[in-house]
Amino acid sequence: MTPKRIYILNGHPAENSLNRTLAESYAQAAQDAGHEVRLTHLHNISFDPDFGFGGYKVLKPLEAELEQVLTDIEWSQHMVLTTPMWWGGLPAKLKGLFDRAFLPGRAFNTRETNWMGMPTPMLSGRTGRVIMTSDTPNFFMRWVYHNAMLRQLRDQILGFVGIKPARFTHFSGASNPKPAMIERWIAEVEGYGIQAT
């Protein structure tokens, strides 16, 4: 297996969380398998999550930590995101990271469009993995919510900037999981890390 450059973003805003455990388990397994790994914990970076200006003509300068996130994504061949689902969507700080960092000229090119008028992705050539935790059962996520958060992340965020395919793993019952369940989740994530998938 050819070693890969992997960037992992733990998108949980708290210092300690199940998402952190999963991100670190993936990272350790990937490193042990010979992959190069960079890991960012959302809790450890400071930035204003509010885009603020409401348009792209007057850009808000990126904080150094957001610039580093973009640099790490550009460095990577595979991006991994761990995130909880809160109120049917992303935590506000994580959504703010995407609002601020995925900008035209860096993540997508509005001057070059396809036949539908969609901008050209600028982060193409990278694959992705989203590891999402929630209390919502998988069948409910699919049949009632129509996988809305999956589609937002896979198609409207990562896919829009060229990170694809982005595989999706959903662990439900995440608020009070039994230790054996956590162990199974960690083992699954470690398998992804070894294979860089």
Secondary structure, 3 states (H helix, E strand, C coil): CCCCEEEEEECCCCCCCHHHHHHHHHHHHHHHCCCEEEEEEHHHCCCCCCCCCCCCCCCCCCCHHHHHHHHHHHHCCEEEEEEECECCECCHHHHHHHHHHCCECCCEEEEEECCCCCEEECCCCEEEEEEEEECCCHHHHHHCCCCHHHHHHHHHHHHHHCEEEEEEEEEECCCCCCHHHHHHHHHHHHHHHHHCC
